[in-house]
């Protein structure tokens, strides 16, 4: 499967939150799946971690996930920004979720998220436990 991993999956793990184990299991046992993160999510994670004084965690995240684990970073070109804005209107999503949705739609990805807002969209979402282990 081609998986777009939403921001909240990574943050659960990085901030050791309630669903950290689910996120860890997905990220450590998703062999056979292609994993992607949007540039928006990557920058949002960096922003949040730096605001919390966790620059070293942000550095390690990029090293572990992007450089070593091969999570690919995708962006939405400016000429496709209407895809995100259309998702805002169609599904009443916040812009950050609409951007994720537009990336998933453009690149034919399955959204993996804890965010129930994606449930109302045409693509829906899977949770980490729903991803088959290879």
Secondary structure by P-SEA (a helix, b strand, c coil): ccccccaaaaaaaaacccaaaaaaaaaaccccbbbbbcaaaaaaaaaaaaaacaaaaaaaaaacccccccbbbbbbccccaaaaaaaaaaccccaaaaaaaaaaaaabbbbbcccccccccccccccccccccc
